[in-house]
Amino acid sequence: MIGVNRMQMSDKEFQDLSTYIKINFGINLSEKKRSLLMSRLSSLLQTKSFNSLSEYYDYVVSDNSGIAISDLVDKITTNHTYFYREKKHFDYLWESVLPEIVEKQKSQRDIRIWSAGCSSGEEPYTIAMLLIEYFSKNPHFWDKKLLATDISSKALKIAKKGIYEEENIMNLPTGWKNKYFNKEDDEKYKVKDSVRKEVIYRRLNLMSPFSFKKKMHVIFCRNVMIYFDNETTNYLVNQFYNWLEPGGYLFISHSESLDRRKTNFRYVRPSIYRKD
């Protein structure tokens, strides 16, 4: 096998791989990302003993097991996150969104939230803990459905285990660390079963057609669309709009924005939108 460090990525190889990634995962890799793509794939190419990028590409597109695609996704996506990220979102969820849903759903007493692009689980577990806190003050039982999806099997495996470094949970509100985590060792904490059971994890490619039995009240999709071009972003945003209940909310990251000429969402405040 040719040494990976000496292996070059031709224009055609980059075009084939980047087009495949764009079509299948929505991730837009510009020419500036060529070296990044090569470095991300280098260890995989070495492990699998491929002699060229073309050979690897043929392997990916012909593999029917799903393993090749899963490995590729794990290499090209970044799953760095932490608990209670972008605190203002959770403040708004607590102070405005949940009271609104409780009033609107007081006869059905159910709430449906989707963490789309949940990465390694910090976001959905944060939402789960917040829901437990909020509804513990409500005298009636509420059916809380919290779906968390991601395209990365590796990230979902971490999420399901629910074990995190202490630095990942530093931003949690006072008392939540002791209340919702068990200490594994000097540096790691595990989410308690009472929280983990609140989250349903599923592997989902947002570029594939998706459907649910019922529409959502809230969708979190943060730091996902930064990988997409405008056309892909607009497509996904309109899919989210279709799968939200009237009055439902979409939360995106503060580094993202929506083209309001291309969507029916109403701007509420930075990174928060509503379906009227």
Secondary structure, 3 states (H helix, E strand, C coil): CCCHHHCCCCHHHHHHHHHHHHHHHCCCCCHHHHHHHHHHHHHHHHHHCCCCHHHHHHHHHHCCCCHHHHHHHHHHCCCCCCCCCCHHHHHHHHHHHHHHHHHHCCCCCEEEEEEECCCCCHHHHHHHHHHHHHHCCCCCCCEEEEEEEECCHHHHHHHHHCEEEHHHHCCCCCCHHHHHEEECCCCEEEECHHHHCCEEEEECCCCCCCCCCCCEEEEECCCCHHHCCHHHHHHHHHHHHHCEEEEEEEECCCCCCCCCCCCCCEEEECCEEECC
